[in-house]
Amino acid sequence: MKNETSSMPRIAFYGGSFDPVHRGHLSIARQAIELFELDEFVFVPAFHAPHKKRLASTPAIDRYAMLALATNNEPNISVSKIEIEVPHKPYTVETLGRLNELLPNATLFFVMGADSWRDIRTWREWEKVLTLTNHIVVTRPGYELSRDHLTEEISERIVDVRGRTDSTFEYRGDSRIYFTNIVNIDISASEIRKKIGEGNEDWRDDVTLEVANYIEKYQIYS
């Protein structure tokens, strides 16, 4: 339910490798748009996650292309090049700072999965990251949402809306952290890559037809 800031557009940004983008990612976008009454949901593919040891092996341009194909017919969902076009590999704190500068008249949300939330203290300037925008933390199978690793100040800004399927909860609008369980689809990009490597055709069910055709045409994971 929108409050006095309802005249400001609400835009959510979902950063990640998306290697490849799958139906679970799209489900998160659709459900978040409905639950938080978003005007736009934006996927932000990165060169790689700087806080993770594993680098994405797939070129950023291919991951961007697959996202563009997957979201081509999705209303209110788009893809941004804000990270893949910069001359260096930005940290999330830098990207969120740029987004605040570019969109001063919008209410911004940053979306992350429960695995990223678990590792949030490994992110550069993680406490600042959690104050730059609102955050939507989405559960996934096998992960729990905890606040034990947080400072008391940050923990007090958590709003638990798990179990809610509509936007009737109070929206506070001042850099809150929302715990959600809007999606519970057991799909992972690493499992898709593994299936392709093993020649298991079931992977096609986990992505859109356009993405599957792109992967096969350019032999992305072969």
C-alpha positions as CSV (number, residue, x, y, z in Angstrom):
1,M,0.0,0.0,0.0
2,K,1.6,3.3,-1.1
3,N,2.0,6.1,1.4
4,E,2.8,9.8,0.8
5,T,5.7,8.9,-1.4
6,S,3.3,7.1,-3.8
7,S,3.8,9.8,-6.5
8,M,7.5,8.7,-6.8
9,P,8.1,5.8,-9.2
10,R,9.2,2.6,-7.5
11,I,12.1,0.8,-9.3
12,A,13.8,-2.4,-8.2
13,F,17.2,-3.5,-9.3
14,Y,18.3,-7.1,-9.2
15,G,22.0,-7.6,-9.6
16,G,23.8,-10.8,-10.3
17,S,25.6,-13.0,-12.8
18,F,22.5,-14.5,-14.4
19,D,24.6,-17.3,-15.9
20,P,22.1,-18.1,-17.3
21,V,18.9,-16.2,-16.5
22,H,16.2,-18.8,-15.6
23,R,12.5,-19.0,-14.8
24,G,13.2,-18.5,-11.1
25,H,14.7,-15.1,-11.8
26,L,11.7,-14.1,-13.8
27,S,9.3,-15.3,-11.2
28,I,11.1,-13.1,-8.6
29,A,10.6,-10.1,-10.9
30,R,6.9,-10.7,-11.5
31,Q,6.1,-11.4,-7.9
32,A,8.1,-8.4,-6.6
33,I,6.3,-6.1,-9.0
34,E,3.0,-7.2,-7.6
35,L,3.9,-7.3,-3.9
36,F,5.7,-4.0,-3.8
37,E,3.6,-2.2,-6.5
38,L,6.7,-1.6,-8.6
39,D,6.7,0.6,-11.7
40,E,9.7,-1.1,-13.1
41,F,11.9,-4.1,-12.3
42,V,15.5,-4.0,-13.7
43,F,18.0,-6.8,-14.1
44,V,21.6,-5.7,-13.7
45,P,24.0,-8.3,-15.0
46,A,27.6,-7.9,-13.6
47,F,30.9,-8.9,-15.0
48,H,31.2,-10.9,-11.8
49,A,30.3,-10.6,-8.1
50,P,33.5,-9.0,-6.6
51,H,32.8,-10.6,-3.2
52,K,32.7,-14.1,-4.6
53,K,35.8,-16.2,-5.5
54,R,34.2,-17.7,-8.6
55,L,34.3,-15.5,-11.7
56,A,31.5,-15.8,-14.2
57,S,32.9,-17.8,-17.1
58,T,30.3,-16.5,-19.6
59,P,31.0,-13.2,-21.3
60,A,28.9,-10.3,-19.9
61,I,27.5,-9.6,-23.4
62,D,26.1,-13.1,-23.7
63,R,24.5,-12.9,-20.3
64,Y,23.0,-9.5,-21.2
65,A,21.7,-10.9,-24.5
66,M,20.0,-13.8,-22.7
67,L,18.4,-11.4,-20.2
68,A,17.2,-9.2,-23.0
69,L,15.6,-12.2,-24.8
70,A,14.0,-13.5,-21.6
71,T,12.4,-10.2,-20.7
72,N,11.5,-9.0,-24.2
73,N,7.8,-9.6,-23.7
74,E,7.6,-8.9,-20.0
75,P,5.8,-5.6,-19.1
76,N,7.6,-3.5,-16.6
77,I,10.8,-5.6,-16.7
78,S,14.0,-4.4,-18.4
79,V,17.8,-5.0,-18.4
80,S,20.5,-2.4,-17.5
81,K,24.1,-2.2,-18.8
82,I,25.1,0.1,-15.9
83,E,27.7,-2.4,-14.6
84,I,28.9,-4.0,-17.8
85,E,29.6,-0.7,-19.6
86,V,31.9,0.8,-16.9
87,P,35.7,0.6,-17.4
88,H,36.2,-1.3,-14.2
89,K,34.2,-4.0,-12.3
90,P,32.1,-2.0,-9.8
91,Y,31.1,-3.0,-6.3
92,T,27.4,-2.9,-5.4
93,V,28.0,0.1,-3.1
94,E,29.3,2.0,-6.2
95,T,26.4,0.9,-8.4
96,L,23.8,1.9,-5.8
97,G,25.4,5.3,-5.4
98,R,25.3,5.9,-9.2
99,L,21.6,4.8,-9.3
100,N,20.8,7.3,-6.5
101,E,22.4,10.0,-8.5
102,L,20.7,9.0,-11.8
103,L,17.2,8.6,-10.2
104,P,16.9,11.1,-7.4
105,N,13.1,11.3,-7.7
106,A,12.5,7.6,-7.5
107,T,12.1,5.1,-4.6
108,L,14.7,2.5,-5.2
109,F,14.8,-1.2,-4.1
110,F,17.7,-3.6,-4.4
111,V,16.9,-7.3,-4.7
112,M,19.1,-10.1,-3.4
113,G,18.7,-13.8,-2.7
114,A,19.0,-15.4,0.7
115,D,22.5,-16.7,-0.2
116,S,23.7,-13.1,-0.8
117,W,22.1,-12.0,2.4
118,R,23.9,-14.7,4.3
119,D,27.2,-13.4,2.9
120,I,26.4,-9.7,3.1
121,R,29.2,-9.0,5.6
122,T,31.7,-10.0,2.9
123,W,30.5,-7.2,0.6
124,R,32.6,-4.0,0.4
125,E,31.0,-1.3,2.7
126,W,28.1,-3.7,3.4
127,E,26.6,-1.4,6.1
128,K,26.5,1.5,3.7
129,V,25.0,-0.8,1.0
130,L,22.1,-1.6,3.3
131,T,21.3,2.1,3.8
132,L,21.6,3.4,0.2
133,T,18.2,2.0,-0.9
134,N,15.4,-0.2,0.2
135,H,16.2,-3.9,0.0
136,I,14.1,-6.9,-0.9
137,V,15.6,-10.2,0.4
138,V,14.1,-13.2,-1.2
139,T,14.3,-16.7,0.2
140,R,15.3,-19.7,-1.8
141,P,15.3,-23.4,-1.0
142,G,17.8,-24.5,1.6
143,Y,18.5,-21.0,3.0
144,E,17.2,-19.3,6.1
145,L,16.9,-15.5,6.6
146,S,18.8,-14.5,9.7
147,R,19.6,-11.2,11.3
148,D,22.2,-12.5,13.8
149,H,25.1,-11.2,11.7
150,L,23.8,-7.6,11.7
151,T,24.3,-4.6,13.8
152,E,21.4,-3.6,16.0
153,E,20.7,-0.4,14.0
154,I,20.4,-2.4,10.7
155,S,18.4,-5.2,12.3
156,E,15.8,-2.7,13.5
157,R,15.1,-1.7,9.9
158,I,14.0,-5.2,8.8
159,V,10.3,-5.6,7.9
160,D,9.3,-9.2,7.6
161,V,6.6,-9.6,5.0
162,R,7.0,-13.3,4.5
163,G,3.6,-14.9,3.8
164,R,2.2,-11.8,2.3
165,T,1.0,-12.1,-1.3
166,D,-0.4,-8.5,-1.7
167,S,0.8,-5.0,-1.0
168,T,-1.5,-4.3,1.9
169,F,1.3,-4.2,4.5
170,E,2.5,-0.8,5.6
171,Y,5.2,0.6,3.3
172,R,7.6,2.8,5.4
173,G,9.7,4.1,2.6
174,D,12.9,5.0,4.5
175,S,15.6,2.4,3.4
176,R,13.9,-0.6,4.9
177,I,15.0,-4.2,4.4
178,Y,12.1,-6.5,3.5
179,F,12.3,-10.2,4.1
180,T,10.1,-12.0,1.6
181,N,9.3,-15.6,0.5
182,I,7.4,-14.6,-2.7
183,V,9.3,-17.3,-4.7
184,N,10.3,-20.8,-3.8
185,I,11.4,-22.3,-7.0
186,D,14.3,-24.7,-6.8
187,I,16.3,-23.7,-9.9
188,S,19.9,-22.7,-9.9
189,A,22.1,-21.4,-12.8
190,S,24.9,-23.8,-11.7
191,E,22.6,-26.8,-12.0
192,I,21.5,-25.7,-15.5
193,R,25.1,-25.4,-16.5
194,K,25.8,-28.9,-15.0
195,K,22.8,-30.4,-16.9
196,I,24.0,-28.9,-20.2
197,G,27.5,-30.3,-19.6
198,E,26.1,-33.7,-18.9
199,G,23.9,-33.7,-22.0
200,N,20.7,-33.7,-19.9
201,E,17.9,-32.1,-22.0
202,D,15.8,-31.3,-18.9
203,W,17.6,-27.9,-18.6
204,R,15.4,-26.5,-21.3
205,D,12.5,-26.5,-18.9
206,D,14.3,-24.2,-16.6
207,V,14.7,-21.3,-19.1
208,T,12.6,-19.6,-21.7
209,L,12.5,-20.9,-25.2
210,E,14.4,-17.8,-26.5
211,V,17.2,-18.3,-24.0
212,A,17.4,-22.1,-24.7
213,N,17.7,-21.3,-28.4
214,Y,20.5,-18.8,-27.8
215,I,22.4,-21.2,-25.6
216,E,22.2,-23.9,-28.2
217,K,23.0,-21.6,-31.2
218,Y,26.1,-20.2,-29.6
219,Q,27.0,-23.3,-27.6
220,I,27.4,-21.1,-24.5
221,Y,27.9,-23.9,-22.0
222,S,29.1,-26.7,-24.3
